[in-house]
Amino acid sequence: MALEQEQIEPILHTVRTWLSHENITGLTVGPKTINGQETEQLAVVVHVVKKKRPEELGIDDLVVPPFVEVHVQDDAAGPPRVEQVATDVIETGQIRLSVLNEKVRPTPGGYQVSAPAGWFAEGTGTLGVNMVWGGRFRMLTNNHVISKNGTRGPTVYQPDWALWGNSLSDVAGYVNVVTYANRSEPNPTFNSTDFAWCNMTADNGDRAIHGIGTPTGYRPPLVKEAVSWIGKQTAVVQHATITSKSGQFVMEFLPGRWAWFENCLSFSGGTVIDGDSGSAIVATDDMQVVGLIFASNSQHRGFGVRIPGP
């Protein structure tokens, strides 16, 4: 009997130690791909920087088994049954933190924002959405776009810094991301989001998202629901379907420091390019924001994080 996605997803917590191997960057549950075509069979999808032949594997590489065991509890009284779930190794390159670059006031979601990243540099990303969060009207985007754990800012500019002043707001807060200097950290703390915010007013923040409309609120994501987003770099509304909300990934978050993430969103469809990070993920059915784009792979497939409760 074929297992449902919800029955397979708990195994990701068992195999999450695989992420400490440098060639493995992500773990999700999704359709198994055979000869380049997605099938209806669900698998534990192992994202790797580079697919290697057996003779290319080094001492630190993990040999991914063809199957993993999943224990399924059908009823409270009986013992769990053991099922074999296939693995599927896909080459996606490194997972990287991810042009609407005109100056616009009030600024809607989807446009470029930037924050200082040193004396002569700045980092740019996407303003996700302006909405009420935590009892105040706020701009929501990624920690790594406007703060990087407090190492950027505090002033956020739109679209970028200029001598005549393009300041939009100041960083009001962020959810700290735990990072490690060791890429092979054996027991890392997994982060649940990449999230920061600024306090806004109606004069500098527009509630609408360019090309999508005005969200009605925010809520947790649902697997198989249709969503859309727009980033400052792609500058075109992307349409996709959430295929998983339990992905686990590792990436360089600060120079020389790595972060592990859990409960990430994966999609069927949609494009994400560097600079689209921070884009709000909006459910098509009810216009609720269900997350933020925060990363992409070398095939420009995007990944999302959830919006935390205030």
Secondary structure by P-SEA (a helix, b strand, c coil): cccccccccccccccccccccccccccccccccccccccccccbbbbbccccccccccccccccccbbbbbbbccccccbbbbbbbbbbbbbccccccccccccccccccbbbbbbccccbbbbbbbcccccccccbbbbbbcccccccccccccccccccccccccccccccccbbbbbccccccbbbbbcccbbbbbbccccccccccccccccbbbbbbcccccccccccccbbbbbbbccccccccccccccbbbbbcbbbbbcbbbbccccccbbbbbcccccccccccccccccbbbbbbbccc
